[in-house]
């Protein structure tokens, strides 16, 4: 929570005192925006309820009596709220955010072990002699990686583990997908 740009009361999206919209941050925290606890296992019904309530309050069409600056900020916040909803509804994006602070993986530099890359190379070579094997193996591996992620996040949420292996697991999942 920050302070209002107009009256200096507590504010996140709109000021609790004067109702002025605040300047959106350059880096949106989807959990903070939608008022949800930082967790991989989320209550999607609560996410939708929070989203609908917030979207209804800040929608630009409902800001006709406000200043042009506030209407513009409402539009920016609407985009951020929509972004936050999409990010939290997607298990992979939610996992990337929890592990790295970013919703999307990097364009380059995925963390893949040499052993994993060697295995993928072998799979590609086998694909040449037996077409269709790579897709089947990749589907099986993706299911295994999702199960690994489930275990990691369950342990983390119970306070019994960290998120150190999540980025690497997500990189492997992205590769096989």
N, C-alpha and C positions, 0 to 999 in steps of 0.2 A: 504494500500500500504506500502511496506517495501523498504529496500534498497538492491541493488544487492550484492550478495555474492562475486562477482568478482570486479566490478568497482564502486560500491556504488551509482549508479544512482537509480531512482525510479523503482520498480519492483513488480510485483505480481506473475505472472507465469513465464514470461521471461522478462529480462531486456530491458527497452526501449533504453538503450545506447549500450550495447555490445551484447545483444541477448541471454545471458547465462540463462539457466533455473534455477529457484530458488528451494530450498528445499521445498517440500510441507509441509504444517502445519499438525500436527497430528489430528487436528479438522477442518474439511472442512466446510466452510460456503457456502452452495450452491448458495445463492443469490449473494454473492461477486464474486465467481468463474465465474458465468454466466452473471455478470453485470446487474442484475435485481434488482428493488426496493424490499425492504422487505415488502411483502404483500401476503395475502392469495389469493386474486383475481389477477391472473397474466395473462399476454398476452402470451398464449402458442405458438403462431406463433413467437413472439419475442424470447421466450425461445429457440425454435427450431432453429431459425436463428442464435442466439448467439452461441448455442451449435455447429452447423455445422461449423461456421466460426472458432471457437476456436479449435475444433477437427481437422479441416484441417490443421491449423497452427502448432499444437503441436504433431501431430501423429508421432510416432517413425519412421515410414518408410520414413518420410520427413526430418529426422535428420542425414542422412548419412555422411555429411561433419563435423558434430560436434563431440566433444570428447565423449568418452565412458560414462563419468559421465553425460554429458548433454543428451545423448540418454537414459540413465537409468532414469534420472529425467523426461524426456519427457514421458516415459512409466508410471511413477508414476502419473504424472499430467493427462495423458490420463485416467487412472483409476479414478482419482478424478473428472474429468470433467464428465465422464460417471455416476459416483455416484451422482453428483450434478443434472444432468439431470433427473435421475430416481427419486430422492428425490422430486424435484420440480414438476414433472408431476403427482405425487401421492398426492391427496388432503390431505389425512390423514398424510402422512409423512411431508408434507409442514406445516400442522397445528401443529404437534408435535414439529417441529423445531422452529416455531415462538413462541410457548408457553414455550418450555423448553430448546431450544438450542441443542436438540438432535433429530435426524431423527427417531429413533426407541424408542418405549416405554420401560420402564424398564422391566426386566424379572420378577421381583416381586415388590410388593408394589404399584399396581395400586390404584389410589385414587377413592375409591367407598364408597358412604355413606352407613351407616347401613340400612337406609330406602330402598335404591335401592337393597341391598343384600337380605333384607327380602322379597322384592317383587319377586326377582328372585327365591328365595327358594319356595315361594308360587307357582310360575309358574311351577317349577320342580315337585312339588307335584301334581298339576293339570295335568301335562303331563302324570303321571302314570295312571290316570283314563280316560283321554281323549287324547290319543296319537295324535301328530301333532299340538297341540295348542301352544306349546312353540315356534316352528319354525315360525308360523304365527305371534304370538305376537312379537317375536324378530325382525322380518322383519319390522313390523309397528314401533316398538320402534327405530330401527336404522334410519328409515326415519325421525322420530321426532328429534332425536339427530342431524342428519345432518342439519335439518332446524335450530336448536338452534345454531349450529356452524356457519351457514351462517349468522344469525343475529349478533352473537358476532363479527365475523370478519368484517362484513359490518360496524358495529358501531365503531370498533377499527380503521379501515382504514379511517373513517370519523372524527377521533379524539374525538369520543363521548363515548368511553368505553375502558376497559382494557381487558387483556387476562386471568384474574384470573380464570374464570370458564372453560377455554378451556381444561386444562389437565384432569379435572374431567369428562367433557363431552366425551373426547376422550377415557377415561378409560371405561366409560359406553358403548360407541360404540364398543370398542374392545371386551368387555364382551358379548354383545348381538350378535355380528357378529360370 
